[in-house]
Amino acid sequence: MPGNSFIPLPRNPLSFIKQGEESPVADKLIRIVNVLIYNCYKMVILSVYL
């Protein structure tokens, strides 16, 4: 998978979050990903109930 080559998968997910505290760019990316995941879950829940 060429898409995963630039993102090393850490054993501990907290280590990736710890790196995000040091660099604001990674922190913004984590927040954007969290918002996208939240919106996806919200859309799925709404589509299930509708």
C-alpha positions in Angstrom: 0.0 0.0 0.0 1.8 3.2 -1.1 -0.7 5.4 0.9 0.5 3.9 4.3 4.2 4.2 3.5 4.6 7.7 5.0 2.6 7.0 8.2 4.4 4.5 10.5 1.9 2.7 12.6 2.8 3.1 16.3 2.3 0.3 18.7 0.9 2.7 21.2 -1.6 5.2 19.8 -0.9 7.6 22.6 2.6 8.0 21.2 1.1 9.5 18.0 -1.0 11.8 20.0 2.0 12.8 22.1 3.8 13.8 18.8 0.7 15.9 17.9 1.2 18.0 21.1 4.7 19.0 19.9 3.8 19.8 16.3 0.6 22.0 15.7 0.3 20.5 12.1 -0.2 17.0 13.4 -2.6 18.3 16.1 -4.7 20.0 13.4 -4.7 16.8 11.3 -5.8 14.7 14.3 -8.6 17.2 15.1 -9.7 17.2 11.4 -9.7 13.4 11.3 -11.7 13.3 14.6 -14.3 15.7 13.1 -14.6 13.7 9.9 -15.0 10.4 11.8 -17.6 12.0 14.1 -19.5 13.3 11.0 -19.4 9.9 9.4 -20.8 8.2 12.4 -23.5 10.9 12.7 -24.5 10.4 9.0 -24.6 6.6 9.5 -26.8 6.9 12.6 -29.1 9.4 10.9 -29.4 7.1 7.8 -30.2 4.1 10.0 -32.9 6.0 11.9 -34.4 7.5 8.8 
